[in-house]
Amino acid sequence: MFNNVSQLLELRALRNRFEKNHPKFFPFMKAAKTRALEEGSLIEISVTPPDGEMISTNLKVQASDLELLQKLTEVLSQNQ
């Protein structure tokens, strides 16, 4: 998936920084994955920028989405 070692290292550093800035995010994602994330689950996302005008969307999880998440999890865990 990632052929360039420097890209993997950069991705790992960015992930680590994100995890440091948002320590509750990865435990939340792990809980969602083990308890709720399955084909047919609904994910809702909302973003409220500083001006306060929220935007939101949702998506219904498909089998291909789960495959993508599994592959990303494998790649990131192999390179930690």
Secondary structure in CASP SS format (residue, H / E / C, confidence):
PFRMAT SS
TARGET T0000
AUTHOR 0000-0000-0000
METHOD secondary structure of the structure
MODEL  1
M C 1.00
F C 1.00
N C 1.00
N C 1.00
V H 1.00
S H 1.00
Q H 1.00
L H 1.00
L H 1.00
E H 1.00
L H 1.00
R H 1.00
A H 1.00
L H 1.00
R H 1.00
N H 1.00
R H 1.00
F H 1.00
E H 1.00
K H 1.00
N H 1.00
H C 1.00
P C 1.00
K C 1.00
F H 1.00
F H 1.00
P H 1.00
F H 1.00
M H 1.00
K H 1.00
A H 1.00
A H 1.00
K H 1.00
T H 1.00
R H 1.00
A C 1.00
L C 1.00
E C 1.00
E C 1.00
G C 1.00
S C 1.00
L E 1.00
I E 1.00
E E 1.00
I E 1.00
S E 1.00
V E 1.00
T C 1.00
P C 1.00
P C 1.00
D C 1.00
G C 1.00
E C 1.00
M C 1.00
I E 1.00
S E 1.00
T E 1.00
N E 1.00
L E 1.00
K E 1.00
V C 1.00
Q C 1.00
A H 1.00
S H 1.00
D H 1.00
L H 1.00
E H 1.00
L H 1.00
L H 1.00
Q H 1.00
K H 1.00
L H 1.00
T H 1.00
E H 1.00
V H 1.00
L H 1.00
S H 1.00
Q H 1.00
N C 1.00
Q C 1.00
END
